[in-house]
Structures are given as structure tokens and as C-alpha cells.
């Protein structure tokens, strides 16, 4: 079993990238990345996360977007799945 820590632990005190650095400094090798703002929900930011984690020898165990940015889509998907039953 592998143990890690979530960047959400540091919210709202640290932005995502510094939180990743804190996870590595604490000696963890696995990190769950929780995106904090809409500006982090893009490929450019994902690339920053990827490079930083590689530099710090961290493995990303999961990536969580903020649900409120996708609530409308989630509702549509759920509704469509319910109609198919």
C-alpha cells in the first residue's frame, strides 16, 4: 500500500504548486492534486504540475477538479444516464 497526501490539506493556505512542494518536503512519494481555481483547469497548468512532480520524484495518485466548475455537465450526464435505464 502506498500512502500520500492531498494538496487539499493545505487549502486555502497554499496554492496548488507550493502545496505539492510541501508534500515532497514532508517525505511523501504520492500526491493527490486538488485543483483550486478555474485558472488551474487547463493543459498548461497540468504541464506545470507534471514537471514539478517529476522534479520532486512525486507520483500523482489522483487529480481532482473542482466540481462547481463542472456541475452543469455532471447534472446533464447524470440525467442522461438515468433516462437510459
NORQUI-V169428 format. One record per residue. N is the residue number from 0. RES is the residue in three letters. NEAR is the number of other C-alpha atoms within 8 Angstrom. Layout:
N & RES & NEAR
N & RES & NEAR
This chain:
0 & UNK & 2
1 & UNK & 4
2 & UNK & 7
3 & UNK & 10
4 & UNK & 10
5 & UNK & 11
6 & UNK & 14
7 & UNK & 7
8 & UNK & 6
9 & UNK & 10
10 & UNK & 9
11 & UNK & 5
12 & UNK & 5
13 & UNK & 8
14 & UNK & 10
15 & UNK & 11
16 & UNK & 8
17 & UNK & 8
18 & UNK & 11
19 & UNK & 13
20 & UNK & 9
21 & UNK & 8
22 & UNK & 13
23 & UNK & 12
24 & UNK & 7
25 & UNK & 6
26 & UNK & 6
27 & UNK & 12
28 & UNK & 10
29 & UNK & 12
30 & UNK & 16
31 & UNK & 13
32 & UNK & 13
33 & UNK & 12
34 & UNK & 11
35 & UNK & 10
36 & UNK & 7
37 & UNK & 6
38 & UNK & 6
39 & UNK & 9
40 & UNK & 10
41 & UNK & 7
42 & UNK & 6
43 & UNK & 6
44 & UNK & 10
45 & UNK & 10
46 & UNK & 8
47 & UNK & 8
48 & UNK & 9
49 & UNK & 8
50 & UNK & 8
51 & UNK & 10
52 & UNK & 12
53 & UNK & 9
54 & UNK & 7
55 & UNK & 8
56 & UNK & 8
57 & UNK & 12
58 & UNK & 9
59 & UNK & 10
60 & UNK & 8
61 & UNK & 7
62 & UNK & 9
63 & UNK & 8
64 & UNK & 9
65 & UNK & 10
66 & UNK & 6
67 & UNK & 5
68 & UNK & 8
69 & UNK & 8
70 & UNK & 8
71 & UNK & 7
72 & UNK & 7
73 & UNK & 8
74 & UNK & 8
75 & UNK & 8
76 & UNK & 8
77 & UNK & 8
78 & UNK & 8
79 & UNK & 8
80 & UNK & 8
81 & UNK & 7
82 & UNK & 6
83 & UNK & 5
84 & UNK & 4
